[in-house]
Amino acid sequence: MRVRLIGFGAGHRVCCAEFVGIVGGRQGHAEGCANCGSSGCRPGTGSSSPMQAFASFLASIPATVWSGIIGAILALSGVFLSNHGNTARLRIQLRHDAAEKAKERTAALRRDVYLRAIEELTKANSHLAGLPNLDPTKVNIGDGLQGFFAAAARLQLVAESKTALLVNKLVGEYVELVFDLFGALRSVHAANSDIQIADRHYTLAQAENTRILAEMAKLNESGKPDPAVFRALQAGFKFHSGQSDKFAAERSDAWARFNETNIAFQRTLLANLRDLAPRQLPVMIELRRDLGLDGELDELEGQMRRQMQRMEERFNALIAQLEGELPAVSSQTPPSTPTPALPPPASAAAA
């Protein structure tokens, strides 16, 4: 009996003894080999083993069965490889989707924080310009900067490391600026306090004059003039008129000092903000880059520098105009009210 063995060339045939010898690792002869009719078979001496029986079983399987088994194995391998590839692609897709969602959440969070920080920065600059008009005895002049400092702290929490470092440096510059401005504000607030004190006393003196004039009018219209009472009212009116003139002059002088120190303060503030502009520009550029707005950054930087220069020129022109007008304004004092004269006696009036 001859069988076709997989792995041998086409048309190669071996007898059962050759098959058993090859599988068993030796050339041998199986029992009943004489039935194969092969001239190459030699009488063997051994008996069949379990391995030889298994090999004989495999040799007895038809080639069509082997082809089906091999086809099934190949199909199963193809399915396994396809599933493995799909799983790998699905994992990559899930990781990509998770990364994109994380980027979207970060971008949304940064957008809100960045826009709030820019808004608070603008408010902080406006608050610094209005510091001379605040009364430190009634309000905390540092409250207007708390929003900016809080927004900057949130920005440093969600920004990129480079942006966070630039913002931290800018906040430090603003803290130093605030301390410098507080020193320059002392003379401004002193003049403002003198204005309020003088204005309050001036208002009281004017109120007394109004009251005395009303009493004089009442006495004259009563038909019973009393020279002693009228002279007393005249003396009171003269005193309060003098007080009114005095406090009006003090208020005018305080206004002149306030305007002078306020102009000096605004000059100092503008110079400091101009020095801060080169530090603000990198922050603005990095904020735009974090938000994905990378276009025309160089042009934006040049435009902001030109805008700061134009603002400084307009400010200097305004200050020059105000300085030309302030001396004339500060020298003006309210005209004093003339002291009412004693009315003529009733007999003279009748004549």
BELQUI-V174531 format. One record per backbone hydrogen bond with DSSP energy under -1.0 kcal/mol. NH is the residue of the N-H (numbers start at 0). CO is the residue of the C=O. Records with the same first field share a line. If there is no record, write none. Layout:
NH->CO, CO
//
This chain:
2->13
7->4
11->8
18->14
19->15
20->16
21->17
22->18
23->19
25->20
32->29
34->31
35->32
52->48
53->49
54->50
55->51
56->52
57->53
58->54
59->55
60->57
65->61
66->62
67->63
68->64
69->65
70->66
71->67
72->68
73->69
74->70
75->71
76->72
77->73
78->74
79->75
80->76
81->77
82->78
83->79
84->80
85->81
86->82
87->83
88->84
89->85
90->86
91->87
92->88
93->89
94->90
95->91
96->92
97->93
98->94
99->95
100->96
101->97
102->98
103->99
104->100
105->101
106->102
107->103
108->104
109->105
110->106
111->107
112->108
113->109
114->110
115->111
116->112
117->113
118->114
119->115
120->116
121->117
122->118
123->119
124->120
125->121
126->122
127->123
128->124
129->125
130->127
132->129
133->130
137->134
138->134
142->139
144->141
145->142
148->144
149->145
150->146
151->147
152->148
153->149
154->150
155->151
156->152
157->153
158->154
163->159
164->160
165->161
166->162
167->163
168->164
169->165
170->166
171->167
172->168
173->169
174->170
175->171
176->172
177->173
178->174
179->175
180->176
181->177
182->178
183->179
184->180
188->184
189->185
190->186
191->187
192->188
193->189
194->190
195->191
196->192
197->193
198->194
199->195
200->196
201->197
202->198
203->199
204->200
205->201
206->202
207->203
208->204
209->205
210->206
211->207
212->208
213->209
214->210
215->211
216->212
217->213
218->214
219->215
220->216
229->225
230->226
231->227
232->228
233->229
234->230
235->231
236->232
237->233
238->234
239->235
240->236
241->237
242->238
243->239
244->240
245->241
246->242
247->243
248->244
249->245
250->246
251->247
252->248
253->249
254->250
255->251
256->252
257->253
258->254
259->255
260->256
261->257
262->258
263->259
264->260
265->261
266->262
267->263
268->264
269->265
270->266
271->267
272->268
273->269
274->270
275->271
276->272
278->275
279->275
280->276
283->279
284->280
285->281
286->282
287->283
288->284
289->285
290->286
291->288
292->287
299->295
300->296
301->297
302->298
303->299
304->300
305->301
306->302
307->303
308->304
309->305
310->306
311->307
312->308
313->309
314->310
315->311
316->312
317->313
318->314
319->315
320->316
321->317
322->318
323->319
324->320
325->321
328->324
329->325
330->326
348->344
349->345
350->346
//
